[in-house]
Amino acid sequence: MEQDRRTFLKSAALAAGYAGLAPLDARSFAAVQGANDRVRVVVVGFSDRFRGALLPSFLEHHKATNFDIVGVCDIWNRRRDEGKAALEKAMGHPVATYRNTEELYATGKDVDAVIVSTADFQHAIHTVEAVKAGKDSYTEKPLAETMEDNRAVLKAVRENKRIVQIGSQRRSGRNYIAAAEFIKQGKFGPIMFVDLVWNVNQPGRWRRRAAVEVCREADTDWKRYLLNRPFEPWDPRKYLEFRLFWPYSSGIPGQWMAHQIDTVHWFSGFDYPRSAVTNGGIYCWKDGRTNADTMTTVLDYGPEDRNAGGFQVVFTSRFSNSMGGTKEVYYSNGGTMDLDTGKVTPDGGLTEREAKAMGMKPNLLAPQVLAEAVQVETAANTGGDALTSGHVRNWMDCVRSRKEPNAPIEAGYRHAIATIMTNAAYRTGLKVVYDPKQQEVLAGGKVFQY
């Protein structure tokens, strides 16, 4: 916990000004070795997420930090050409194209860093390739969808000592940083319960109907796309709508829970749940998908001895009704902390009446606003706002300073454990645990395999 606290304070200092997104002045950058050198970046995966959120964030800061996008790598020729045209317009100079990552790292010797925004199951593998080639990386979440990939990327990043920022942009939001500090200083009291919600009513979410109609196997590289997943015949839906299909994505856990469960690990200091149980199914959108459109997960956190304390996290998500939107509410014995509002209230705390009946003192938190909350959107490519902008800026600054970014590889490794456990519980119907010695997720005492 003390190490986590030092890491938090270091990260908080870096991120404190990011809500205003004010660039560092020239003198600050001049003090950093190599600050006047251009950092050359290649986009790995010209995805909707990159176009809708990461590119606008990059453009907001690239001049102040002397970052430049010099290339785009995508295995589909259409996306490659679209990426080249869009990036040349944005950057004002020619942009190189690469058919695959092998070609990128064989010929792109002058590349310093990459932005990985490929399919969910590819994030870990593409990050391993990047760091082994000596490149820093901004890697979208979820970091990994299997423990094999999760272990591999953690090992590679540590061994190669590269700067890797995981796309968990809440870690660069002022209200989240303030909440983490409030809890770690003991002002909130022990966490007793966490309520996480992510609801939408979007039949088109993760669908790419127009692109599916024009995508042809001959124009891409299906075998290279599959990487370490089992071979199956070409399917443009699994190529473009991968979030709907396991084992290319866990869907709801990897896309949405990964964001919210990361704050639980950050705030509590626990690296993974003690157990996970999940229920759900395809209740509404019967369009051929294999990932759930409705899901409820209960995760248990705490020390190994359950009688020594702990807390529960309940995560619920549905595609069929958007009422409730997104929600992250933390409860202690003294009250409530709502991340949507950035407010701490005594709501639900131990009242004087109830305490007096047991010869105890009341426990009620003083109402306060920790920091101005940043509204989290539930629209497609969510995060194309101040959170993502500040997070990209933090990565840029850390590439320069070589300091640990707000969402280091360990944060990604931990959220991946929780999402893999959730997915395993959903697919097996069993209570799932994590074995830290094996670094494996166990369902019914057996290693979960896809």
MARTITI-513587 format. One record per residue (C-alpha): residue in one letter; x, y, z. Coordinates in steps of 0.25 Angstrom, whole numbers, plus 2048, in hexadecimal, padded with zeros to 3 digits. Example, Ala and Ser with C-alpha at 12.3 -4.5 7.8 and 13.67 -1.06 7.14 Angstrom:
2
A8317EE81F
S8377FC81D
***
This chain:
450
M800800800
E80B80A803
Q8128077F6
D8048097EF
R8038167F7
R81081B7F2
T80C8177E4
F7FF81E7E5
L80582B7EA
K80F82B7DF
S8048297D5
A7FB8337DB
A80683E7DA
L80783B7CB
A7F883B7C9
A7F48477D2
G7F38517C7
Y7EE8487BC
A7DF84C7BE
G7E385A7B9
L7EC8537AE
A7F685F7AF
P80385B7A8
L81085B7AF
D8188687AC
A8258677A3
R82E8687AF
S82885C7B5
F82A8547A9
A8388597A7
A83C8547B4
V8398467AF
Q84483E7A8
G84083D799
A83484679A
N83784D78D
D837840786
R82B83C77E
V824830784
R81F828777
V813820779
V80C815771
V7FD811772
V7FC802773
G7ED80076F
F7E680C769
S7D9809771
D7CC810774
R7D2812782
F7DF81977D
R7D7822773
G7CC82677D
A7D482878A
L7E3826789
L7E682E77D
P7DF83A782
S7E683978F
F7F4837788
L7F1843780
E7EE84C78C
H7FC84A792
H806845787
K80B853784
A80E856792
T815849794
N81B848787
F81583B783
D812837775
I80A82C76E
V813826763
G80C81A75F
V800811760
C800801760
D7F37FA75D
I7F17EC756
W7E57F174F
N7E97F9742
R7DC801743
R7DF806752
R7EE80874E
D7EA811743
E7E081874B
G7EA81A756
K7F581F74D
A7EB82A747
A7E582E755
L7F382F75C
E7FA836750
K7EF841751
A7F0842760
M7FF842761
G80284A754
H80D84074F
P80E833748
V80B827751
A81181974E
T80880C74E
Y80B7FE753
R8047F274F
N8067EB75C
T80E7ED769
E8197E4764
E81C7ED758
L81B7F9762
Y8267F476B
A82F7EF760
T82F7FC758
G82A807762
K837808769
D83581776C
V828815773
D828818782
A81A814787
V80D80E783
I7FE810786
V7F8802786
S7E9802783
T7E67F577D
A7DC7EA781
D7DB7E778F
F7E27D978F
Q7EE7DF787
H7F17EB791
A7FB7E279A
I8027DC78E
H8047E9786
T8097EF793
V8137E4795
E8187E6786
A8197F5789
V8217F4795
K82A7E9790
A82D7F2784
G8317FD78E
K82580678C
D81C80D797
S80D80A796
Y800810799
T7F8803799
E7E8803799
K7E17FB7A4
P7DE7F07A6
L7EC7EC7A8
A7EA7DD7A6
E7DE7D37A5
T7E67C77A9
M7F07C57B4
E7FA7BF7AB
D7FA7CD7A3
N7FA7D47B0
R8067CE7B6
A80E7CF7A9
V80B7DE7A8
L80E7E17B6
K81C7DA7B5
A81F7E07A8
V81D7EF7AD
R8247EC7BA
E8307E67B3
N8317F07A8
K82F7FC7B1
R8268047A7
I81C80E7AB
V80E8087A9
Q8018107AC
I7F58077AD
G7E880E7A7
S7E180F7B5
Q7DF81E7B4
R7D881F7C1
R7E681F7C8
S7E882D7C1
G7DB8337C6
R7DC83D7D2
N7CF8387D9
Y7D58297D8
I7E382E7DD
A7DC8367E9
A7D382A7EC
A7E08207ED
E7E782A7F6
F7DB82C7FF
I7DA81D801
K7E881A802
Q7EA82480D
G7DF81D815
K7D5828815
F7CA81F80E
G7CC813817
P7CD805812
I7C5802805
M7B97FA808
F7B27F97FB
V7B47FE7ED
D7A87FF7E3
L7AD8007D4
V7A38027C9
W7A48037BA
N7978047B2
V7948077A3
N789805799
Q79080478D
P78D7F9783
G7997FE77A
R7A37FE785
W7AF7F6780
R7A97F4773
R7AF7F8766
R7A57F475B
A7AA7FD750
A7B87F9752
V7B57EA753
E7AE7EB745
V7BA7F073E
C7C57E9746
R7CB7DD73E
E7D57D3742
A7DE7D6736
D7E07E473B
T7E57E1749
D7ED7D6750
W7E37CD758
K7EE7C375D
R7F67CE762
Y7EA7D4769
L7E77C7770
L7F57C7777
N7F57BD782
R7E67BA781
P7E17AD77B
F7DF7AD76C
E7D27AE766
P7CD7B2758
W7CC7C1754
D7C17C975A
P7C07D8758
R7B77D9764
K7C27D376D
Y7CC7DC767
L7C57E9768
E7BA7E6773
F7C47DF77C
R7BE7E4789
L7B27DC787
F7B97CF785
W7C27C678F
P7CD7C378F
Y7D17D0788
S7CB7D8793
S7C37D67A0
G7BA7E179C
I7B47E87A8
P7BF7E47B2
G7CB7E87A9
Q7C47F57A4
W7BD7FB7AF
M7C07F47BC
A7CF7F57BA
H7CD8047BC
Q7C68047C8
I7CC7F87CF
D7DA7FF7CD
T7D580A7D7
V7D27FF7E1
H7E07FA7E1
W7E68087E1
F7DE80D7ED
S7DE8007F5
G7EC7FB7F3
F7E77ED7EF
D7ED7E77E3
Y7E27DD7DF
P7D57D87E5
R7D47CC7EE
S7C97C67E6
A7BF7C97DB
V7B17C47D7
T7AA7C97CB
N79C7C77C4
G7967CD7B7
G7947CA7A9
I78F7CE79B
Y7817D37A0
C77E7DE795
W7877DF789
K7877D1782
D7907D5776
G79A7C9777
R7A27CF782
T7A97C578C
N7AB7D0797
A7A17D47A1
D7987E079F
T7947E07AE
M79D7DC7B9
T79E7DD7C9
T7AB7D97D0
V7AE7D87DF
L7BD7DA7E2
D7C27D87F0
Y7CF7DF7F5
G7D77DE802
P7E27D6809
E7E37C7808
D7DC7C6815
R7CD7CA812
N7CA7CC820
A7D57D7821
G7CD7E0818
G7CB7E480A
F7C07E9801
Q7B77E67F5
V7B67EC7E7
V7AA7EA7DF
F7AB7EE7D0
T79E7EE7C8
S79D7F17B9
R7927F17AE
F7917F47A0
S7827F57A0
N77E8017A9
S78780D7AB
M7808117B8
G78B8137C3
G7968167B9
T7A48147BF
K7A68147CE
E7B18127D8
V7AD8137E6
Y7B680F7F2
Y7B080C800
S7B780D80E
N7B180C81C
G7B181B81C
G7AB81E80F
T7AB81E800
M7B58237F5
D7AF8257E7
L7B98267DC
D7AE82C7D2
T7AD8387DB
G7BA8387E2
K7B383A7EF
V7B48337FD
T7A8833805
P7A482D813
D79982580C
G797817811
G7A181A81C
L7A081582B
T79681F831
E796824840
R78981C843
E78E80F83E
A79C811844
K796815851
A78E808852
M79B800852
G7A380985B
M7AB80E84F
K7AE81C849
P7A882083C
N7B081F82F
L7AC82A825
L7B583081A
A7B483F818
P7AE84380B
Q7B8848801
V7BC8487F2
L7C98427EF
A7CB8487E2
E7C384C7D6
A7BE83F7CF
V7C083C7C1
Q7B48377BA
V7B68297B4
E7AF8277A7
T7A98197A4
A7A981C795
A7B181478B
N7C081778D
T7BE81C79B
G7C98247A1
G7CC82E796
D7CB8397A0
A7D483F7AB
L7D78327B1
T7DD82C7A4
S7E48397A1
G7EB83A7AE
H7EE82B7AE
V7F582D7A0
R7FC8397A5
N8018317B1
W8078277A8
M80E8317A0
D8148377AC
C81982A7B2
V81F8267A4
R8278337A6
S82A8317B5
R82B8227B5
K8228237C2
E8178197C5
P80A81D7BE
N7FD81E7C5
A7F88107C0
P8058077BF
I8057F97BA
E8027F37C8
A7F57FB7C8
G7F17F47BB
Y7F67E67C0
R7ED7E87CC
H7E07EC7C5
A7E27E17BB
I7E27D77C7
A7D57DC7CB
T7CF7DC7BD
I7D47CE7BA
M7CE7C97C7
T7C17CF7C3
N7C17C97B5
A7C57BC7BB
A7BA7BC7C5
Y7B07C07BA
R7B47B57B0
T7B57AA7BA
G7AA7AD7C4
L7B47AA7CF
K7BA7B37DB
V7C77B77D6
V7D47BA7DE
Y7E27BF7DB
D7EF7B77DE
P7FA7C17E0
K8057B67E0
Q8017B17D3
Q7FC7BE7CE
E7F07B77C9
V7E17B97CA
L7DA7AC7CF
A7CC7A77CD
G7C879B7D4
G7D67997D8
K7DA7997CA
V7E27A37C1
F7D87AB7B9
Q7DA7A87AA
Y7D37AE79E
***
